[in-house]
């Protein structure tokens, strides 16, 4: 199968259902992912397909690997509008184009150039017959001047009814519930308010539930009826939504041709009674009830009053769907084309691909640490290489990650323009040597020289790993540079409600993931292990000072204040964390203060009773995840993210204390509070209520999938 598995709707779900059916029927199935032009912005791979890959029911074909098959199925014509950037190396005895979308809309206007697309696919694959997914698509080709050759039979979607089955003993008590789920594309819904309210009536004796209703549709409906219950697209699993409705009502704009209507199949399988326009009858026959919008309310109330008749309709519809659209349909039509499944063969060992991470210098180790957090979670199919401008670049080698150093202009006093030309050459040579499928940049400023280097490699996927919390009024020039990337991965922020920067309102290309942390859950030492490793007494009160590298902000006053306040307390051990990018001789807090120079510090956080810390992205999220009571003191250099707002939000949540450098009395009071065990216990409890997901896993999964995609 060749197609774009990122489609959020019916196309990807249909591909997944067919993969499951064919794999269950004994066929070996491969998927060659193509990033087609339909989806203008980045999307992750459809979850239903990801699950099949993880279960071993379908093999992703690595880029550059040759593949041979008895049958090649091309999914969705618009994916193949242009020639590929690189050879796909597919040889098949037979090829079919599965047509998930009609060539014209409901008003007769063309939606794609079928003749041009047919020219591309025949040039690449030889003879290709086009297989419409339903009678509406087939009928639309009659309005095409030079239609491609069509298969005699439709390539109907298939469904495993067991995946959607809901045990129903009749209607739920009370009023009938009608609903539907669909993308919020206005064309997929009624075209005017009057028709909308006929199909989905606003009346006290009927409940309406709509999943996929978005602000786009308010332009049609205006004021939403008070009786409607609306949810965003994919707000809950489809089966769960369908279990909560009695009738599935599906009407759309005249401009839209519903190629198939997969959601209708799902509703029937879940035991909801579909009420549809008459033009769906050739496909669904007696499995649905057909009516005009102005008859919906009357029909719903009439059917709801006769549960026995409805139960008979539901049972008959399920039986018809299982017969006409069940998994055996997919297996039988493939068997008719190429015969029985061949003996299964293990796929050839694929050449490992590479992902190249480049990180800027930064004032600490944040960019490098975040890149490493993702790199170390990549699957075996994708080898990470990390090239950093940070002097601590080599820490990744502990995880077996190849690390390279790129000179930063300030470190060697190099003229900025000369340096830009230098990194253009250096990164260009590095890309040519590593041959990565994916290029990931973690930094605030995508350097011109770096981006010039990537332009010489058109196959390369370019991703910007970019944290939020930008200060207002900053980054206008840099935010426009996201157009140079294929996608932006934004690590989540616990303090996201306090983000007021440009990044959070410029997310057209953004994949949002949970907060990224370096440490895996099983890598953190217990309190006993961490104290033993650091040589701390079991019963002492241990305090960690994490006041940053001080490369662009002076924390020395805060450090002195902490030392003055806490020195001499009985049973108190003070530990000063030192950044690996600074010379160990630069700061000596005194002989009575332990010095901690390890990476990652997060591994030892359980050893401490509380911390006084700068509020950079990584430290903030690692400390909260470790439930370490922390006084956050923000770096307020104007070039930095809004760390003080991050700290303030955590304090409002009860998960930390916060103070600012211009208020030394605030730090003094915060330390007084931290010396109270009840205060620390309350903070630990609040931290444990925060979301625990690690976005490094999600980011690695996205990059690993992206590495398989062809342009």
Beta strands, then each sheet from edge to edge (+ up, - down):
strand 1: 2-3
strand 2: 30-33
strand 3: 59-60
strand 4: 67-75
strand 5: 90-99
strand 6: 128-132
strand 7: 176-181
strand 8: 206-211
strand 9: 228-231
strand 10: 247-250
strand 11: 273-276
strand 12: 289-290
strand 13: 353-359
strand 14: 382-388
strand 15: 402-405
strand 16: 438-442
strand 17: 461-465
strand 18: 487-491
strand 19: 510-513
strand 20: 541-546
strand 21: 572-577
strand 22: 593-596
strand 23: 610-613
strand 24: 630-633
strand 25: 657-659
sheet 1: 1+ 2+ 3+
sheet 2: 4+ 5+ 6+
sheet 3: 9+ 8+ 7+ 10+ 11+ 12+
sheet 4: 15+ 14+ 13+ 16+ 17+ 18+ 19+
sheet 5: 22+ 21+ 20+ 23+ 24+ 25+
end
